[in-house]
């Protein structure tokens, strides 16, 4: 092992152990406060984490050692090692903290089922008098999802070439463009479509146009990631062959890259439309139009039979979309 690499692994192992134990003691601090109202100061949590983390690293027993610098003490079966029981401890404390934070109450779930009686009755006794209104709203939902996908395709297609590591030159400019495009796509993808719908419903007003813009922004970011990862997995042979003929960057992309990615790109696009149809329902709850907005209105008026019609229509359309898109993607992958 090179000296530089060994130093890097040591730093990574130590950082892993410190964060690992600070997290565990942080969970213990939360539980002690939640159950017994005993507050552990943040400084004490950090000090305990550092102490246990460094000690376990020095003794060659830690999780960081197991991952980055294995020793004879870390090679036994997990239940015979300190790192193994440490991992078990972090999983257990994480589950317990999650249970308490989410306030899981199984009694309420099973003993108060009658509270949902009106909803269940409405779902299984739908009011077919509003069927045409629901179908119109459903068509609006499908088309706003379709347009969001169509408008997202060209921008995502173009950006994906700049977000692919194997296509960008190893220069300052090339690396900068790659990092910027990747960062923007990651940030925009991390913001859920429902948040974008809130923004656009204020910007352009409540309605399907706001929903379409929200889904379009999220689709551009998501498709850019999917497309670029597919480009990074292409066969480099044709690219090198085209470059050897003196072709420029654009010609290389058109003749060496595009033929290899058409089928997977189409499959990703159809899958994205499938996702957008489902997301369009939720987007409608915050002013994005479509059947989601109608569902919200009927739910607020406690018209559970009308809600039942909407839920069944959404379920049927999603089921059909899943079946059709799966078949189309399967055929495209065979091409």
HELIX and SHEET records of a PDB file:
HELIX    1   1 UNK A    3  UNK A   36  1                                  34    
HELIX    2   2 UNK A   42  UNK A   58  1                                  17    
HELIX    3   3 UNK A   63  UNK A   68  1                                   6    
HELIX    4   4 UNK A   72  UNK A   74  5                                   3    
HELIX    5   5 UNK A   78  UNK A   80  5                                   3    
HELIX    6   6 UNK A   82  UNK A  102  1                                  21    
HELIX    7   7 UNK A  106  UNK A  111  1                                   6    
HELIX    8   8 UNK A  113  UNK A  116  5                                   4    
HELIX    9   9 UNK A  117  UNK A  124  1                                   8    
HELIX   10  10 UNK A  128  UNK A  130  5                                   3    
HELIX   11  11 UNK A  131  UNK A  162  1                                  32    
HELIX   12  12 UNK A  172  UNK A  190  1                                  19    
HELIX   13  13 UNK A  193  UNK A  203  1                                  11    
HELIX   14  14 UNK A  208  UNK A  232  1                                  25    
HELIX   15  15 UNK A  236  UNK A  244  1                                   9    
HELIX   16  16 UNK A  249  UNK A  252  1                                   4    
HELIX   17  17 UNK A  253  UNK A  257  3                                   5    
HELIX   18  18 UNK A  258  UNK A  283  1                                  26    
HELIX   19  19 UNK A  284  UNK A  286  5                                   3    
HELIX   20  20 UNK A  290  UNK A  300  1                                  11    
HELIX   21  21 UNK A  304  UNK A  334  1                                  31    
END                                                                             
